[in-house]
């Protein structure tokens, strides 16, 4: 085992012993052989700030028809845009969204 990993583990154990685990939030994504993707189609409704958007889940319909919107609006970040610049996606842009911890994220190039 790498000496650096041992040091990191000791620091983590010290942190947990001092502060407890209730304030610790870590995103986790589990991928296994044969597992299905956890993404779903969305459509951008509006721009909020920076690379954050209001989106809604959709169900694609027949070719040439508009998709059906389902559920409520939710916030999501576009990973294709820099975190500190204003987003430039147009309303109506479609993408695939996934959830990482407590954050919804999608990748759509403006």
C-alpha positions in Angstrom: 0.0 0.0 0.0 1.2 3.5 -0.8 2.4 5.6 2.1 0.3 8.5 0.8 -2.9 6.4 1.0 -2.1 5.4 4.6 -1.7 9.1 5.5 -4.9 10.1 3.7 -6.8 7.3 5.6 -5.5 8.4 8.9 -6.5 12.0 8.2 -10.0 10.8 7.2 -10.3 8.8 10.4 -9.1 11.8 12.5 -11.7 14.0 10.8 -14.5 11.5 11.4 -13.5 11.1 15.0 -13.6 14.8 15.6 -16.6 15.9 13.7 -18.7 12.8 13.2 -20.0 11.5 9.9 -23.4 13.4 9.9 -21.9 16.5 8.2 -19.9 14.6 5.6 -21.4 14.6 2.1 -19.8 12.7 -0.7 -21.2 11.9 -4.1 -20.9 8.4 -5.3 -21.6 6.7 -8.6 -21.8 2.9 -8.9 -21.2 1.3 -12.2 -21.4 -2.5 -12.5 -21.2 -4.9 -15.4 -24.6 -5.3 -17.0 -26.0 -2.4 -15.1 -28.2 0.2 -16.8 -27.4 3.8 -17.1 -29.1 6.1 -14.7 -29.7 9.0 -17.1 -33.0 10.3 -18.5 -33.9 12.8 -21.2 -34.5 16.4 -20.3 -35.2 19.7 -22.0 -33.9 23.0 -20.9 -36.6 25.4 -19.8 -34.6 28.5 -18.8 -31.2 29.8 -17.6 -30.7 30.4 -13.9 -27.1 31.6 -13.4 -23.6 30.7 -14.6 -23.9 27.1 -15.9 -27.1 26.3 -14.0 -30.5 25.8 -15.7 -34.1 24.9 -15.0 -34.9 21.7 -16.8 -37.8 19.3 -17.1 -37.8 15.5 -17.8 -39.3 14.5 -21.2 -40.7 11.5 -23.0 -39.7 11.5 -26.7 -42.7 10.8 -28.9 -43.1 10.0 -32.6 -40.6 11.4 -35.1 -41.4 15.0 -35.9 -43.5 15.7 -32.8 -42.6 17.6 -29.7 -41.7 15.5 -26.6 -44.1 15.2 -23.7 -42.9 16.9 -20.5 -43.3 15.0 -17.2 -42.7 16.0 -13.6 -41.7 19.3 -12.1 -38.9 21.7 -13.1 -35.6 21.0 -11.4 -32.2 22.7 -11.3 -29.3 21.1 -13.2 -25.7 22.2 -14.2 -24.3 21.9 -17.7 -20.8 20.3 -17.5 -20.0 21.5 -21.0 -19.8 25.1 -19.9 -17.2 26.7 -17.5 -18.5 27.0 -13.9 -17.6 30.7 -13.7 -19.1 32.0 -17.0 -22.6 32.7 -18.0 -24.4 29.8 -19.7 -25.5 30.2 -23.3 -27.8 27.2 -23.9 -31.1 28.1 -25.6 -34.5 27.0 -24.1 -35.7 23.8 -25.8 -32.2 22.2 -25.9 -32.5 18.5 -25.2 -29.9 16.4 -23.3 -29.4 13.4 -21.1 -29.2 14.2 -17.4 -27.9 12.1 -14.5 -27.7 12.6 -10.8 -24.4 12.7 -8.8 -25.1 12.8 -5.1 -27.5 15.8 -4.7 -26.6 17.4 -8.0 -28.3 17.0 -11.4 -25.9 17.3 -14.3 -26.0 17.1 -18.1 -23.6 17.8 -20.9 -24.8 19.9 -23.8 -22.5 22.0 -26.0 -24.0 25.5 -26.7 
